[in-house]
Amino acid sequence: MNKITSTNALFRGPRQSLVVTLILLLLCGVVFPVLLSGISAVIFPSQANGSLVYADGQAVGAENVGQDFTEPYFMKGRPSAYNYNTYYEDEQGNQYCNDGSEFAGLSSGSNNYAPSNPALTERVEADIEAFLEANPNVKREDIPADLMTASGSGLDPHITPESAAIQIPALAAASGLSEEVLEQIVEDNTEGKLFGVLGEETVNVLGVNLDIAKAMGLVGDEPK
C-alpha cells in the first residue's frame, strides 16, 4: 500500500462520520421540524398556535394553561407553585407575583413537598383559610381536594365540577349574576371523559371566567 492510499484510508472514516452527522442534523434538526410544523399548522391551526383564547381582539390566555385569577367575581383554579407565571411590574420595573413574592421567571413544576413537610401544611392551611373567607357558605370539610392540591406542572387549567359548583354562591354575590346563569356557564365549559370512559369530567377555569366577563359586560359578547 502506497503512502497516498494509506492517507486516504486514514481520513475516510472521519469524513464519512462527518457527512452522516451533517445529513442527520439537516434531516432531523431542520427538515423534519419544519415539515411537521407546516403540517400541524394546516391540520390543527389552533393547537399549533398555542390554543390561544381571544376576547375583544386580544389574546387573554391559552386554553390549556391555567391563570391566577384574583378578582372575587372570577372562579379560582388550583394552587400553583409558580402562581401560573402571572406577575405585575412596579414603577421601577421590578416584577412580582400576585402574592407579593418576587417573580423568578417563567417556570413550571411543583414544590414536591413530602406529606411530612411542615411547609405543605402551612400552605394548605393558608389556602383553606383564604377560600373559606371568600366562600363563607362553605364548610371546611366540604372543600374539594383539588382546590387545595397543586398539579405536577403548576399550570393545570382545569378543576372538577364539584370545585366549580361550590364556588357559585360566592361568585353570584360578587358578580351580580344569578346562580342559574353561573351554573349554565359552568356546564358550557365542562369537558366530559375522553371517548366517554377515559379520565374525569373537568371544568376549564379560563373558559368560565371569560363567559362571566362577557355576562358582566367586561368584554365583548364574542371573542374575535
C-alpha positions as CSV (number, residue, x, y, z in Angstrom):
1,M,0.0,0.0,0.0
2,N,1.5,3.3,-1.0
3,K,1.5,6.4,1.1
4,I,-1.3,8.2,-0.8
5,T,-3.6,5.1,-0.4
6,S,-2.9,4.8,3.3
7,T,-3.6,8.5,3.8
8,N,-7.0,8.3,2.0
9,A,-7.9,5.3,4.2
10,L,-6.9,7.2,7.3
11,F,-9.3,10.1,6.6
12,R,-12.1,8.0,5.0
13,G,-13.7,7.0,8.4
14,P,-13.8,10.5,10.0
15,R,-15.0,12.0,6.7
16,Q,-17.9,9.5,6.4
17,S,-18.8,10.2,10.1
18,L,-18.9,13.9,9.5
19,V,-21.0,13.6,6.4
20,V,-23.5,11.3,8.1
21,T,-23.7,13.7,11.1
22,L,-24.4,16.7,8.8
23,I,-27.0,14.8,6.9
24,L,-28.8,13.6,10.0
25,L,-28.5,17.1,11.5
26,L,-30.2,18.6,8.4
27,L,-32.9,16.0,8.3
28,C,-33.7,15.7,12.0
29,G,-32.9,19.3,13.0
30,V,-34.3,21.2,10.1
31,V,-36.4,19.3,7.5
32,F,-38.4,17.2,10.0
33,P,-39.4,20.0,12.4
34,V,-40.2,22.4,9.5
35,L,-42.3,19.7,7.8
36,L,-44.1,18.7,11.0
37,S,-44.8,22.3,11.9
38,G,-46.2,23.1,8.5
39,I,-48.5,20.0,8.5
40,S,-49.7,20.8,12.1
41,A,-50.4,24.4,11.1
42,V,-52.6,23.3,8.3
43,I,-54.4,20.4,10.0
44,F,-54.5,21.8,13.6
45,P,-54.1,25.6,13.3
46,S,-55.4,26.5,16.7
47,Q,-53.4,23.9,18.6
48,A,-50.2,24.7,16.6
49,N,-50.6,28.4,17.6
50,G,-50.9,27.5,21.3
51,S,-54.7,27.1,21.6
52,L,-54.9,30.9,22.4
53,V,-58.2,32.3,23.6
54,Y,-59.2,35.8,22.4
55,A,-61.6,38.4,23.6
56,D,-62.1,41.8,22.0
57,G,-59.4,41.0,19.5
58,Q,-56.7,40.3,22.1
59,A,-55.3,37.1,23.4
60,V,-56.3,36.7,27.0
61,G,-54.8,33.3,27.7
62,A,-54.3,29.7,26.4
63,E,-56.9,27.0,26.6
64,N,-54.5,24.5,28.2
65,V,-52.6,26.8,30.6
66,G,-54.1,28.0,33.9
67,Q,-54.1,31.5,35.2
68,D,-54.0,33.2,38.6
69,F,-57.4,35.0,39.0
70,T,-57.7,37.4,41.9
71,E,-61.0,39.3,41.3
72,P,-63.8,38.0,43.6
73,Y,-66.2,37.6,40.7
74,F,-63.8,35.2,38.9
75,M,-63.6,31.5,39.6
76,K,-60.4,30.2,41.2
77,G,-58.3,27.4,40.0
78,R,-55.9,25.0,41.7
79,P,-52.9,26.3,43.7
80,S,-49.7,26.8,41.7
81,A,-46.2,26.7,43.0
82,Y,-45.3,29.3,40.3
83,N,-48.5,31.4,40.5
84,Y,-49.2,30.4,37.0
85,N,-46.4,32.7,35.9
86,T,-48.7,35.7,36.5
87,Y,-46.9,38.8,37.6
88,Y,-47.1,42.6,37.7
89,E,-44.4,45.3,37.5
90,D,-43.9,48.2,39.8
91,E,-42.8,51.7,38.8
92,Q,-39.1,50.6,38.9
93,G,-39.8,47.6,36.6
94,N,-39.5,45.0,39.4
95,Q,-41.7,42.0,38.8
96,Y,-43.8,40.4,41.5
97,C,-46.3,37.6,41.7
98,N,-49.8,38.4,42.8
99,D,-49.0,37.1,46.3
100,G,-46.2,39.6,46.6
101,S,-43.3,37.3,46.1
102,E,-40.6,38.1,43.6
103,F,-41.2,36.7,40.1
104,A,-38.3,34.5,39.2
105,G,-39.1,33.9,35.6
106,L,-41.2,31.5,33.5
107,S,-41.3,28.1,35.1
108,S,-43.5,25.0,35.6
109,G,-43.5,22.3,38.2
110,S,-44.4,21.8,41.8
111,N,-42.7,22.2,45.2
112,N,-42.8,18.4,45.5
113,Y,-43.3,18.6,49.3
114,A,-43.4,15.3,51.2
115,P,-46.6,14.8,53.3
116,S,-44.5,15.3,56.4
117,N,-43.1,18.7,55.3
118,P,-44.4,21.5,57.5
119,A,-44.3,23.9,54.6
120,L,-47.0,21.8,52.9
121,T,-49.3,22.0,55.9
122,E,-48.7,25.8,56.2
123,R,-49.5,26.3,52.5
124,V,-52.7,24.2,52.6
125,E,-53.9,25.8,55.8
126,A,-53.4,29.3,54.4
127,D,-55.2,28.3,51.2
128,I,-58.1,26.8,53.2
129,E,-58.5,30.0,55.3
130,A,-58.4,32.2,52.2
131,F,-61.0,30.0,50.5
132,L,-63.3,30.0,53.5
133,E,-63.1,33.8,53.7
134,A,-64.0,34.2,50.1
135,N,-66.7,31.5,50.3
136,P,-68.4,31.9,53.8
137,N,-71.2,29.5,52.9
138,V,-68.7,26.6,52.6
139,K,-67.7,24.3,55.5
140,R,-64.1,23.4,55.8
141,E,-64.8,19.7,55.4
142,D,-66.7,20.3,52.2
143,I,-63.8,21.9,50.2
144,P,-62.9,19.6,47.3
145,A,-59.4,18.2,47.5
146,D,-58.3,19.5,44.1
147,L,-58.8,23.2,45.2
148,M,-56.1,22.7,47.8
149,T,-53.7,20.5,45.9
150,A,-51.3,21.7,43.2
151,S,-50.8,19.8,39.9
152,G,-47.4,18.4,38.9
153,S,-47.0,21.2,36.3
154,G,-48.4,24.0,38.4
155,L,-50.2,25.1,35.2
156,D,-53.4,23.0,35.3
157,P,-56.3,24.9,33.7
158,H,-59.0,22.6,35.0
159,I,-60.9,21.9,38.2
160,T,-63.5,19.3,39.0
161,P,-67.2,20.1,38.5
162,E,-67.6,19.8,42.3
163,S,-64.9,22.5,42.8
164,A,-66.7,24.8,40.3
165,A,-70.2,24.2,41.9
166,I,-69.0,25.0,45.4
167,Q,-67.8,28.5,44.3
168,I,-71.1,29.5,42.6
169,P,-72.8,31.2,45.6
170,A,-69.9,33.4,46.2
171,L,-69.5,34.2,42.5
172,A,-73.1,35.1,42.3
173,A,-72.8,37.6,45.2
174,A,-69.6,39.2,43.7
175,S,-70.7,39.3,40.1
176,G,-74.3,40.1,40.4
177,L,-75.2,37.2,38.1
178,S,-77.7,34.6,39.1
179,E,-76.7,31.2,40.3
180,E,-78.7,29.8,37.4
181,V,-76.6,31.8,34.9
182,L,-73.4,30.7,36.5
183,E,-74.4,27.1,36.6
184,Q,-75.1,27.2,32.8
185,I,-71.7,28.9,32.3
186,V,-70.0,26.0,34.2
187,E,-71.9,23.5,32.2
188,D,-70.9,25.1,28.9
189,N,-67.2,24.9,30.0
190,T,-67.4,21.3,31.3
191,E,-65.4,18.7,29.3
192,G,-66.5,15.1,29.5
193,K,-64.4,12.0,29.7
194,L,-62.3,11.2,26.7
195,F,-64.2,8.8,24.5
196,G,-66.7,8.7,27.4
197,V,-64.5,6.4,29.5
198,L,-61.0,7.9,30.0
199,G,-60.2,10.4,32.6
200,E,-62.8,12.5,34.5
201,E,-65.1,15.4,33.8
202,T,-63.3,18.8,34.1
203,V,-64.2,22.4,34.1
204,N,-61.9,24.9,32.2
205,V,-61.5,27.9,34.6
206,L,-60.4,30.3,31.9
207,G,-63.5,29.5,29.8
208,V,-65.8,30.0,32.8
209,N,-64.2,33.4,33.7
210,L,-64.3,34.6,30.1
211,D,-68.0,33.8,30.0
212,I,-68.5,35.6,33.3
213,A,-66.7,38.6,32.0
214,K,-69.0,38.6,28.9
215,A,-72.1,38.3,31.0
216,M,-71.0,41.2,33.2
217,G,-70.2,43.3,30.1
218,L,-66.5,43.5,30.9
219,V,-65.6,42.1,27.4
220,G,-67.4,41.8,24.1
221,D,-70.1,39.1,23.6
222,E,-68.0,37.2,21.1
223,P,-64.2,36.6,21.1
224,K,-62.6,37.9,17.9
